[in-house]
Amino acid sequence: MTKIVIKSYYLVMSREIFAHFTDTSRSFHSKEGVTNYFDSSTGPYEYLLGALSGCYYSTLVDVLKGRVTYDSCDIHVEGEKRSETPTTLEHTKMTISVKNPSSFELFKEACIETSNYCSIYQTIAKVSKMELVICQVE
């Protein structure tokens, strides 16, 4: 096996996955052993949008620091890819729905602040127009 190292970085918060591809199977797994499969309904962009929602929510919880309570929070992410190569995201829309927040205004402010701190949001924002919709649901 040939190993090529282009550049080596040692990061405090590094992450890693291991990917495996054959003619009949495509998957990746974490170093903890959790396996995720690419199939006809879940491709790389579904995982990217899922990663965005997970990172955004984790960052939101940190930004809120318990200042706002709520029953639940749903995040719906839609991504539209460019037609030209490389087909990066051109437009990404996140709809954040919160149920029974103690303060909807504080929740909205925290969501806007979160978009400045969420690393995956900021990474995608380098290539995509980002749209953030925040709504309160019953």
Kinemage of the C-alpha trace (Angstrom):
@kinemage 1
@onewidth
@group {chain A} dominant
@subgroup {mainchain}
@vectorlist {calphas} color= white
{ca met a 1} P 0.000 0.000 0.000
{ca thr a 2} L 1.287 3.461 -0.913
{ca lys a 3} L 0.718 6.244 1.572
{ca ile a 4} L 0.880 9.806 0.323
{ca val a 5} L 0.851 12.673 2.799
{ca ile a 6} L 0.319 16.056 1.231
{ca lys a 7} L 0.227 18.033 4.442
{ca ser a 8} L -0.074 16.976 8.026
{ca tyr a 9} L -2.036 18.926 10.623
{ca tyr a 10} L -2.404 18.237 14.306
{ca leu a 11} L -5.632 19.807 15.484
{ca val a 12} L -6.973 19.850 18.988
{ca met a 13} L -10.516 19.156 17.777
{ca ser a 14} L -9.710 16.863 14.872
{ca arg a 15} L -12.340 14.515 13.505
{ca glu a 16} L -11.944 11.477 11.320
{ca ile a 17} L -13.922 8.898 9.418
{ca phe a 18} L -12.927 5.784 7.511
{ca ala a 19} L -14.561 5.237 4.127
{ca his a 20} L -14.922 1.942 2.242
{ca phe a 21} L -16.044 1.597 -1.375
{ca thr a 22} L -16.690 -1.463 -3.548
{ca asp a 23} L -18.800 -2.037 -6.645
{ca thr a 24} L -21.770 -2.945 -4.442
{ca ser a 25} L -21.285 -0.984 -1.227
{ca arg a 26} L -20.349 2.530 -0.137
{ca ser a 27} L -19.986 3.415 3.516
{ca phe a 28} L -18.045 5.334 6.099
{ca his a 29} L -17.663 4.825 9.803
{ca ser a 30} L -16.393 6.743 12.772
{ca lys a 31} L -13.436 5.607 14.805
{ca glu a 32} L -16.034 4.525 17.392
{ca gly a 33} L -17.354 2.065 14.810
{ca val a 34} L -20.685 3.680 13.844
{ca thr a 35} L -21.283 2.842 10.165
{ca asn a 36} L -23.199 5.060 7.745
{ca tyr a 37} L -24.132 3.857 4.258
{ca phe a 38} L -24.532 5.754 1.022
{ca asp a 39} L -27.514 4.367 -0.865
{ca ser a 40} L -30.175 5.586 -3.284
{ca ser a 41} L -31.759 7.793 -0.602
{ca thr a 42} L -28.672 8.974 1.300
{ca gly a 43} L -25.770 10.352 -0.627
{ca pro a 44} L -22.948 12.683 0.300
{ca tyr a 45} L -25.122 15.798 0.223
{ca glu a 46} L -27.688 14.319 2.613
{ca tyr a 47} L -24.847 13.645 5.042
{ca leu a 48} L -23.499 17.170 4.521
{ca leu a 49} L -26.905 18.742 5.208
{ca gly a 50} L -27.369 16.443 8.207
{ca ala a 51} L -23.954 17.476 9.510
{ca leu a 52} L -24.986 21.124 9.103
{ca ser a 53} L -28.151 20.605 11.160
{ca gly a 54} L -26.287 18.710 13.900
{ca cys a 55} L -23.467 21.236 14.147
{ca tyr a 56} L -25.919 24.147 14.078
{ca tyr a 57} L -28.059 22.676 16.863
{ca ser a 58} L -25.034 21.863 19.049
{ca thr a 59} L -23.785 25.426 18.595
{ca leu a 60} L -27.266 26.832 19.281
{ca val a 61} L -27.436 24.993 22.612
{ca asp a 62} L -24.069 26.526 23.558
{ca val a 63} L -25.179 30.022 22.494
{ca leu a 64} L -28.473 29.759 24.407
{ca lys a 65} L -26.746 28.587 27.599
{ca gly a 66} L -30.152 27.773 29.111
{ca arg a 67} L -31.510 31.328 28.643
{ca val a 68} L -34.467 30.029 26.638
{ca thr a 69} L -36.406 26.863 27.311
{ca tyr a 70} L -38.527 25.116 24.677
{ca asp a 71} L -40.294 21.814 24.091
{ca ser a 72} L -38.563 20.905 20.825
{ca cys a 73} L -36.581 22.277 17.923
{ca asp a 74} L -36.723 20.952 14.351
{ca ile a 75} L -34.300 21.948 11.626
{ca his a 76} L -35.201 21.400 7.974
{ca val a 77} L -32.285 21.906 5.583
{ca glu a 78} L -32.616 22.210 1.813
{ca gly a 79} L -29.677 22.510 -0.549
{ca glu a 80} L -29.639 23.404 -4.228
{ca lys a 81} L -26.530 22.457 -6.166
{ca arg a 82} L -24.973 24.447 -8.983
{ca ser a 83} L -25.284 23.043 -12.488
{ca glu a 84} L -21.683 23.884 -13.386
{ca thr a 85} L -18.670 21.902 -12.205
{ca pro a 86} L -17.782 21.702 -9.405
{ca thr a 87} L -21.411 21.280 -8.359
{ca thr a 88} L -21.092 22.878 -4.933
{ca leu a 89} L -24.150 24.134 -3.109
{ca glu a 90} L -25.504 27.342 -4.608
{ca his a 91} L -28.337 27.980 -2.149
{ca thr a 92} L -28.878 26.491 1.295
{ca lys a 93} L -32.051 27.115 3.284
{ca met a 94} L -32.399 26.232 6.960
{ca thr a 95} L -35.853 26.410 8.531
{ca ile a 96} L -35.689 26.267 12.311
{ca ser a 97} L -38.998 25.549 14.028
{ca val a 98} L -39.203 25.904 17.793
{ca lys a 99} L -42.125 24.701 19.897
{ca asn a 100} L -43.166 26.670 23.005
{ca pro a 101} L -40.057 28.797 23.562
{ca ser a 102} L -40.000 30.815 26.793
{ca ser a 103} L -38.905 33.800 24.642
{ca phe a 104} L -39.202 33.624 20.883
{ca glu a 105} L -37.294 36.914 20.471
{ca leu a 106} L -34.291 35.625 22.442
{ca phe a 107} L -34.453 32.347 20.518
{ca lys a 108} L -34.372 34.211 17.180
{ca glu a 109} L -31.415 36.324 18.312
{ca ala a 110} L -29.572 33.181 19.409
{ca cys a 111} L -30.243 31.538 16.017
{ca ile a 112} L -28.757 34.506 14.178
{ca glu a 113} L -25.732 34.512 16.507
{ca thr a 114} L -25.351 30.757 16.018
{ca ser a 115} L -24.947 31.212 12.272
{ca asn a 116} L -21.792 33.234 13.035
{ca tyr a 117} L -20.256 30.508 15.230
{ca cys a 118} L -21.332 27.219 13.621
{ca ser a 119} L -18.244 25.944 11.791
{ca ile a 120} L -20.093 23.844 9.212
{ca tyr a 121} L -22.536 26.701 8.504
{ca gln a 122} L -19.571 29.012 7.922
{ca thr a 123} L -17.801 26.428 5.741
{ca ile a 124} L -20.845 25.985 3.488
{ca ala a 125} L -21.415 29.766 3.444
{ca lys a 126} L -18.084 30.111 1.599
{ca val a 127} L -19.713 28.617 -1.523
{ca ser a 128} L -23.464 28.944 -0.956
{ca lys a 129} L -26.005 31.665 -0.373
{ca met a 130} L -27.420 30.916 3.079
{ca glu a 131} L -31.047 31.502 4.035
{ca leu a 132} L -32.196 31.220 7.637
{ca val a 133} L -35.920 31.000 8.483
{ca ile a 134} L -36.897 30.901 12.159
{ca cys a 135} L -40.477 30.161 13.155
{ca gln a 136} L -42.517 29.291 16.204
{ca val a 137} L -44.881 26.324 15.992
{ca glu a 138} L -47.772 25.252 18.166
